[in-house]
Amino acid sequence: MAKERVQKILAKAGICSRRKAEELIVEGLVTINGKTAKLGDQAEWGKDAIKVSGKLLLQQETPTYLAFFKPKGVICALSDPQERPTLADYLKKVTHRVYPIGRLDFNSEGIVLLTNDGDFAEKVQRRDDIPRVYAVKVKGHPTEEMMTRLKKGARLGNEVKRLFKPHEVWVKQELANKALVQTVILGSGAFDLKAYFELKGFLVEKITRTSLGHLTLRGLQPGHYRLLKQSQAFALLEQPELGMKVIEDKPRPRAKTVRIAPLAKPIAPKPSPRAKKGPRIVIAPKKRIQPL
């Protein structure tokens, strides 16, 4: 086996993502044959003794891929210093150590992918053609002007503001006094979807990530997961067009049906009242006088 960069080996082993592995190396938590590793160092997995925080890196486990329905009020991580609920609380029956690809806000719910395949996770996070679809429940019924503002984008962030613009938005369903706004995001990077909607004048009640590429929540309940075949997971990278069908197949607004009142029947003119009958006068015909 050829030598590889240490951060790539850690990602393959399912320890963490490649980016996180670089942070572990910088912090001095990774060693190769007893020496502290540095960025750029290479090693041969199975021949060199690679340790992370003093624990020996074992041979690669079977690649595992999960689609998890994260409930609201759960940290999208495997641990939390504040001891709030985490993904690990729902994955106790998973035999392999997996970690989430990306993040989902604490107060949001929806689909999250988990894996121990670091290379796969890194590639997914760097792709900008995998659609992420969110159902945002807002108060009231958005007007055309509000939807136009929502499509224009805005700069978000505290210290460094970045332009955030949804790929597409539309009203999926109108309820009694609320509405579901379907929002499609392309590209990687963190963003605060709730803050964006509020900036545009919406009152947000709930955010659900309904799909990531072609993978959806279908058949899942909050707190449950399903195992994915490797082919299903890799279709995110190899067939991103499958996820784009979510956009292409969106329901188009129906034309409002205008009810036209039936034409009124023509009103027959009322007959004029007859004159009161009086005595009948008969005029006798004039007699013709014969000439003499």
C-alpha positions in Angstrom: 0.0 0.0 0.0 1.4 3.4 -1.0 1.9 6.2 1.5 -0.8 8.8 1.9 -1.2 12.0 3.8 -2.1 11.4 7.4 -5.3 13.5 7.3 -6.6 11.4 4.3 -5.9 8.2 6.3 -7.8 9.5 9.3 -10.8 10.4 7.1 -10.7 7.0 5.5 -10.7 5.4 8.9 -13.9 7.2 9.8 -12.3 9.1 12.6 -13.4 12.5 11.3 -13.5 14.6 8.1 -10.3 15.5 6.4 -10.7 19.1 7.5 -11.2 18.1 11.2 -8.2 15.7 10.8 -6.0 18.7 9.8 -7.1 20.4 13.0 -6.2 17.4 15.1 -2.7 17.3 13.5 -2.2 21.1 14.2 -3.2 20.5 17.8 -0.5 17.8 18.1 -3.0 15.0 18.8 -1.7 12.7 16.0 1.5 10.7 16.1 3.3 8.5 13.5 5.5 5.8 15.0 5.8 7.8 18.2 6.5 11.2 16.6 4.1 14.1 16.5 2.7 14.4 13.0 2.7 17.6 11.0 0.6 18.8 8.1 2.0 17.2 4.9 3.4 14.1 6.7 2.6 10.8 5.0 2.3 7.3 6.3 1.3 3.8 5.2 -1.8 2.5 7.0 -1.3 -1.0 8.4 2.5 -0.6 8.5 3.0 2.6 10.4 1.7 3.0 13.9 -0.7 6.0 13.7 -2.3 7.2 16.9 -5.0 9.8 17.6 -5.1 11.1 21.2 -3.0 8.0 22.2 -5.4 5.5 20.5 -4.0 3.2 17.8 -5.7 3.6 14.4 -7.0 0.1 13.4 -7.7 -1.2 10.0 -10.5 0.4 8.0 -14.0 -0.6 8.9 -16.7 -1.5 6.4 -18.1 1.8 4.9 -21.4 2.6 6.5 -23.9 5.2 5.3 -27.1 6.3 7.2 -30.0 8.6 6.5 -31.2 10.0 9.8 -34.3 12.0 10.7 -32.9 14.5 13.2 -35.6 15.8 15.6 -35.9 19.4 16.6 -33.9 20.2 19.8 -31.0 17.8 19.0 -27.4 18.9 18.5 -26.1 17.7 15.1 -23.0 16.2 16.6 -21.9 13.2 18.6 -21.2 15.0 21.8 -22.1 18.3 23.5 -20.3 20.1 26.4 -23.7 21.4 27.6 -25.1 17.9 27.7 -27.9 18.5 25.3 -29.4 15.7 23.3 -27.0 14.6 20.4 -27.1 12.3 17.4 -25.3 9.6 19.5 -28.4 9.2 21.7 -30.2 7.7 18.7 -27.4 5.7 17.2 -26.6 3.3 20.0 -27.4 0.2 17.9 -25.0 1.3 15.1 -21.9 -0.9 15.5 -19.6 1.3 13.5 -18.5 4.8 14.5 -20.2 7.3 12.2 -20.2 11.1 12.1 -22.6 13.6 10.4 -21.9 15.2 7.0 -22.5 18.9 7.6 -24.8 20.4 10.1 -28.5 21.1 10.8 -29.6 23.8 13.3 -30.6 22.8 16.8 -34.1 24.0 16.3 -34.5 22.6 12.8 -35.4 19.0 11.9 -34.9 16.8 8.9 -32.5 14.5 7.0 -28.9 14.2 8.0 -26.4 11.9 6.5 -23.9 10.0 8.6 -20.9 7.9 7.6 -17.5 6.5 8.5 -16.3 7.1 4.9 -14.2 10.3 5.2 -13.4 10.6 1.5 -17.1 10.4 0.7 -18.0 13.0 3.3 -15.4 15.4 2.1 -16.6 15.1 -1.5 -20.2 15.7 -0.6 -19.4 18.8 1.4 -17.4 20.3 -1.5 -20.1 19.7 -4.2 -22.2 22.7 -5.3 -24.7 20.7 -7.4 -26.4 18.7 -4.7 -29.8 20.4 -3.8 -30.9 20.6 -0.2 -34.6 21.2 0.0 -36.3 22.8 3.1 -40.0 23.1 4.0 -40.3 26.4 5.9 -43.6 26.9 7.7 -44.4 30.6 8.1 -47.3 32.6 9.6 -49.7 34.1 7.2 -49.9 33.8 3.4 -46.9 35.4 1.5 -47.7 38.0 -1.1 -46.0 38.1 -4.5 -43.9 41.0 -3.3 -42.7 39.0 -0.3 -41.7 36.1 -2.5 -39.9 38.4 -4.8 -37.8 39.7 -1.9 -37.1 36.2 -0.8 -35.6 35.2 -4.1 -33.2 38.2 -4.3 -30.8 37.0 -1.6 -29.0 38.9 1.1 -25.7 39.1 3.0 -25.7 37.1 6.2 -23.2 36.7 9.0 -21.9 38.5 12.1 -18.3 39.3 11.5 -17.9 38.2 7.8 -21.0 38.7 5.8 -21.5 36.3 2.8 -24.0 36.5 0.1 -26.8 33.9 0.5 -29.3 33.4 -2.2 -31.7 30.4 -2.5 -31.7 28.6 -5.8 -35.5 28.6 -5.9 -38.4 29.2 -3.6 -42.1 28.7 -4.1 -45.3 28.4 -2.0 -46.0 24.7 -1.7 -49.1 24.8 0.4 -51.4 27.4 2.0 -53.0 26.4 5.3 -55.7 28.3 7.2 -53.4 31.1 8.4 -50.0 29.7 7.6 -48.0 28.6 4.5 -45.3 26.1 3.6 -42.5 27.7 1.5 -40.3 25.2 -0.3 -36.7 26.4 -0.4 -34.0 24.9 -2.6 -30.3 25.5 -1.7 -27.4 24.6 -3.9 -23.7 24.7 -2.8 -21.9 24.0 0.5 -21.3 26.2 3.5 -23.2 27.1 6.6 -26.1 29.5 6.6 -28.9 30.5 8.9 -32.1 29.9 7.0 -34.4 31.2 9.8 -32.4 34.4 10.0 -32.7 34.9 6.3 -36.5 34.5 6.3 -36.9 36.8 9.2 -34.7 39.4 7.4 -37.1 39.3 4.5 -40.1 39.9 6.8 -41.4 36.4 7.5 -42.3 34.9 10.8 -40.9 31.4 10.9 -42.6 28.6 12.9 -40.8 25.5 11.7 -37.9 24.4 9.3 -37.6 20.8 8.0 -34.9 19.6 5.6 -37.0 17.2 3.5 -34.3 16.0 1.1 -30.6 16.0 0.4 -30.1 15.2 -3.3 -32.3 12.3 -4.2 -32.4 11.1 -0.5 -35.6 12.0 1.3 -37.4 11.5 4.6 -39.8 9.1 3.1 -40.6 6.3 5.5 -38.7 7.8 8.4 -40.0 9.2 11.7 -38.1 11.7 13.8 -35.3 9.9 15.7 -35.1 7.0 13.3 -32.6 6.1 10.5 -32.2 3.7 7.6 -29.1 2.1 6.3 -28.1 3.1 2.7 -26.4 0.9 0.2 -23.1 2.3 -1.1 -24.7 2.7 -4.5 -27.5 4.9 -3.0 -25.0 7.1 -1.2 -22.6 7.5 -4.2 -25.5 8.4 -6.4 -25.3 11.8 -4.7 -21.9 12.3 -6.4 -22.4 10.3 -9.6 -26.0 11.3 -10.4 -26.8 14.7 -8.9 -29.5 15.2 -11.6 -31.7 12.8 -9.5 -31.9 15.4 -6.8 -32.7 18.1 -9.4 -35.9 16.4 -10.2 -37.2 17.7 -6.9 -37.1 21.1 -8.5 -38.3 20.1 -11.9 -41.3 18.2 -10.6 -42.4 21.0 -8.2 -46.2 21.7 -8.3 -47.0 24.7 -10.4 -49.6 27.2 -9.1 -52.9 26.4 -10.5 -54.8 29.2 -12.3 -57.6 30.5 -10.2 -61.0 29.3 -11.4 -63.3 32.2 -12.0 -67.0 31.3 -11.5 -69.2 33.1 -13.9 -72.8 33.5 -13.0 -75.2 32.1 -15.5 -76.9 34.5 -17.8 -80.3 35.6 -16.5 -83.3 34.5 -18.5 -84.9 37.3 -20.5 -87.7 38.8 -18.7 -90.9 38.8 -20.7 -92.6 42.2 -20.8 -95.6 42.4 -18.7 -98.8 42.7 -20.7 -100.3 46.1 -20.6 -103.5 46.2 -18.6 -106.6 46.0 -20.8 -109.1 48.9 -20.8 -112.2 48.3 -18.9 -114.8 46.7 -21.0 -117.8 49.0 -21.7 -121.0 48.6 -23.8 -120.2 47.2 -27.2 -121.1 49.6 -30.0 -121.9 48.0 -33.3 -121.8 50.3 -36.3 -124.1 49.1 -39.0 -122.7 49.3 -42.6 -124.0 52.0 -44.7 -126.7 51.1 -47.2 -125.6 51.5 -50.8 -128.2 53.7 -52.7 -128.9 52.6 -56.2 -129.0 55.5 -58.7 -132.3 56.3 -60.4 
